[in-house]
Each structure stands twice: as structure tokens, then as C-alpha cells.
Amino acid sequence: MAVTVLGISGSPHRHGNTETLLDKFLDGAHEAGAAVEKVVLRDLLYSPCRGCNACHKTGDCIIQDDAIGLYEKILAADCIAVASPIYTMGITAELKGFIDRGQYLWARKFILKTLYFTDEHIKRHKGIFVSTAGLGWDRVFDGAFPVITALFNSVGFEYYDNIIANDMDQFGGIRQHPTALSEAYEKGQKVVKVLAHFKELP
Amino acid sequence: MPIKVLAFAGSPRRHGNSETLLDWVLAAMADEPDVVVEKAALTDTDINPCRGCNACQKLNTCVQRDGMDIYHDKIIEADIIALAAPIFCMGIAAQAKALIDRAQVFTSRKYVLKLPIVPKERKGKRLGIFISTAGRNWSYVFDAAIPSVKCFFHVIDVKDADIHYLMINGVDEKGAIERHPTAKSEAEMLGKDVVAELRKRLAA
């Protein structure tokens, strides 16, 4: 069975720097033999978490919309690449809205204890964060990392790698960046090889 | 002229922990003479996320017509701007992040178009308040939210040093803040202190 790679684009801006970087990663993954799918959050219909905490009792979200289907896809994938540009020192509101909706999985894990991921499971599920930022500050991604960590934890994925590039305003866009796109492609190839190896194991 | 306070309750849960904390701050402010307080619950304000179109860099206004039309002007007019939001998944709730990202119009005005946000005579006479609550009691649970909050205030002409913080961790279920030993008194003190500080600035 082929390695499945799911790319999630959290930018409101189609085919911008971040989505282009994600596409390169997915191209590399496809070239290495993975079954690749890309979901664009902007095309889905979902609302942010309402903070009602109903899931703390039931383990299910009371809002049944496209967010739930996407979480099911994530749980079925071997690798997820979650992409968002940095807006105002954090991920986009679209992606944050989706991540907040994962509260029901957190509740299953930590309150109801009906969901558990073994270390072996986590090792075989790789999460990658893809991002770009206009500014060149070293710390421009720092606000995003803990949120992405929280997402990967609640869906049972190892936080495997970042594919990130800052200073887009200076470079004039990702296509002018000397290494980002080729690195993304190579990382796509590599992670699929690693996961394919796991698939061959019993 | 009365002091204008504009407050955003950024939680999707009405009257939960972060909003209660905000309400205590606002009540202490409203108790002072000549203070007018307005609170908006972001879950009711129809403020959509930024589309990243960058049109504001040319137009000096956002292309979206929604709740932000009203709050754009109110943000400029206010003397004290308070933002309250819970931490969800280690970051600020998505509703508050949408408001913060929509401040992009101010970023464009300030840094691309090089135009003023508030008139020169009001600079340094605006204060900000960030109020937050988190279910986890990790000391670093607010760390990822703060850079976004600083950016928000920065682009609406509230200096870094003029942002006041009240962040309470370890409160999760609705009403948990009521049982916190110091939250209410800290909130009331903050409300009074910020109004006093603003009066000092206005008199200077």
C-alpha cells in the first residue's frame, strides 16, 4: 500500500508563497511514490470552535461540518503537511479555526481516555509544518510552533520537520528564494522513503 | 471629553473565564468618573479573517465589508483598547486571531503608505490591555499568543510598554475564574491603574 500524504493549505491566498512551497513538497512526495492529496481550507465550510466543551462529555463535536471530515482524513494519512503563512506573528485565522476544532480529539485522549496513540503509531505518522513569512526576523515562526505541536499531538503525529522560509518581502516571493523550493521537494521525497520503509516492516 | 474604552471579548463562549475577567476590569473602569466603556463580543461582530489580498497596501482600506467597518473607526477613536481571549491549542482563539489579522489595514497604513494611525497629538496617549485565560497551568501557555497581541497593539499605535497584561492560567471549565484566589482583585486593580495612567498621559 502506498504511503498517503495529505497537504493542508491554510492560506486565504491561493497559489501564494506558502501554497507554492507546499506544492513542491507534495510534488517530491508524489515522485517518491506516495498517494498525495491537497486540501485547501479556504474551500471548506467550517466554523471555529465554540468553546462549549460538550466534547469533554461526549468525545464528539456538536458542529458537524467539513472540519470533521478533514480530521478523519488526517487520522487516515501517514504524513500530513500543514501549511500557513505567518500573519501577525502567528498562523492564519483559518488554520487556527480548524486546529481549535480538534478539541474533541484532545477530549478523547485526556478526559474520556478513549483515544490513545502508541509510540510506534506516532513514529509511523509524520507531521510537517510548511510556512513562509514576509519579515526576516529569526523569531517570526515562534508563535506558530506551539500551536502546530498541539495539533500534531492531538492527531497522533510526530512533529517531524519544518519547511519554512522567512524574508519573503526581501526575496520578492518564494520563487526568488535560492533554496526553499528544492529543499521542500527533497523533503517530500525523503519522508516518503522513511514511511515506505515502515510499511514494509511487520 | 470622557475616556473611551473599547473592549473585545474574543472567546466564542459568552460569559466564560476570559470574558468574566474582562468584565471585572471594565466594571472597575466604569466606576471611575468620565469613563465610557463599550464591549463587543467577537463571536457576534461578524469580523471575518484577513484574505491576504494585500489590497489595503494600495487602497488604505479593506476590501471586505463586514463588522470591521464599524470597529476600524472605533479602534482609532478609543483611548484604551482591551482584548480578551482564551488560549486554545496553545494559541489565541481563532476569533481573536481574525480580529488581529484584520489590523493589517493599519499595518499597511503605517508601514507601506506611511500615513498616521492616530493624530500626532494623541500619540502616547493610548493604552492597551491584553486579558487571557488558559486551561493548562503551564507557565509558558501564553507565550505563543503574545507576539500576535504585541503586533496588534503596535500597528494601532499602542506602544509595547503601554500594553498591560492580565493572564490567568489553570482555569478551564466555565466559572473556574470565580474560584481563583486573586483574579478578581487583580482585574479591578488593573482597571483602576490603567485609567489613572491614561489620565496622567492626557494631562501631560
Boltz contact constraints between the chains, C-beta under 6 A:
constraints:
  - contact:
      token1: [A, 12]
      token2: [B, 51]
      max_distance: 6.0
  - contact:
      token1: [A, 12]
      token2: [B, 52]
      max_distance: 6.0
  - contact:
      token1: [A, 13]
      token2: [B, 52]
      max_distance: 6.0
  - contact:
      token1: [A, 48]
      token2: [B, 94]
      max_distance: 6.0
  - contact:
      token1: [A, 48]
      token2: [B, 95]
      max_distance: 6.0
  - contact:
      token1: [A, 50]
      token2: [B, 12]
      max_distance: 6.0
  - contact:
      token1: [A, 51]
      token2: [B, 11]
      max_distance: 6.0
  - contact:
      token1: [A, 51]
      token2: [B, 12]
      max_distance: 6.0
  - contact:
      token1: [A, 51]
      token2: [B, 13]
      max_distance: 6.0
  - contact:
      token1: [A, 87]
      token2: [B, 101]
      max_distance: 6.0
  - contact:
      token1: [A, 88]
      token2: [B, 100]
      max_distance: 6.0
  - contact:
      token1: [A, 88]
      token2: [B, 101]
      max_distance: 6.0
  - contact:
      token1: [A, 88]
      token2: [B, 148]
      max_distance: 6.0
  - contact:
      token1: [A, 88]
      token2: [B, 151]
      max_distance: 6.0
  - contact:
      token1: [A, 89]
      token2: [B, 147]
      max_distance: 6.0
  - contact:
      token1: [A, 89]
      token2: [B, 148]
      max_distance: 6.0
  - contact:
      token1: [A, 89]
      token2: [B, 151]
      max_distance: 6.0
  - contact:
      token1: [A, 90]
      token2: [B, 148]
      max_distance: 6.0
  - contact:
      token1: [A, 93]
      token2: [B, 49]
      max_distance: 6.0
  - contact:
      token1: [A, 93]
      token2: [B, 94]
      max_distance: 6.0
  - contact:
      token1: [A, 93]
      token2: [B, 97]
      max_distance: 6.0
  - contact:
      token1: [A, 93]
      token2: [B, 98]
      max_distance: 6.0
  - contact:
      token1: [A, 93]
      token2: [B, 101]
      max_distance: 6.0
  - contact:
      token1: [A, 94]
      token2: [B, 49]
      max_distance: 6.0
  - contact:
      token1: [A, 96]
      token2: [B, 91]
      max_distance: 6.0
  - contact:
      token1: [A, 96]
      token2: [B, 94]
      max_distance: 6.0
  - contact:
      token1: [A, 96]
      token2: [B, 97]
      max_distance: 6.0
  - contact:
      token1: [A, 97]
      token2: [B, 94]
      max_distance: 6.0
  - contact:
      token1: [A, 99]
      token2: [B, 89]
      max_distance: 6.0
  - contact:
      token1: [A, 100]
      token2: [B, 88]
      max_distance: 6.0
  - contact:
      token1: [A, 100]
      token2: [B, 89]
      max_distance: 6.0
  - contact:
      token1: [A, 100]
      token2: [B, 94]
      max_distance: 6.0
  - contact:
      token1: [A, 143]
      token2: [B, 144]
      max_distance: 6.0
  - contact:
      token1: [A, 143]
      token2: [B, 147]
      max_distance: 6.0
  - contact:
      token1: [A, 143]
      token2: [B, 148]
      max_distance: 6.0
  - contact:
      token1: [A, 146]
      token2: [B, 90]
      max_distance: 6.0
  - contact:
      token1: [A, 146]
      token2: [B, 144]
      max_distance: 6.0
  - contact:
      token1: [A, 147]
      token2: [B, 89]
      max_distance: 6.0
  - contact:
      token1: [A, 147]
      token2: [B, 90]
      max_distance: 6.0
  - contact:
      token1: [A, 147]
      token2: [B, 91]
      max_distance: 6.0
  - contact:
      token1: [A, 147]
      token2: [B, 144]
      max_distance: 6.0
  - contact:
      token1: [A, 150]
      token2: [B, 89]
      max_distance: 6.0
  - contact:
      token1: [A, 150]
      token2: [B, 90]
      max_distance: 6.0
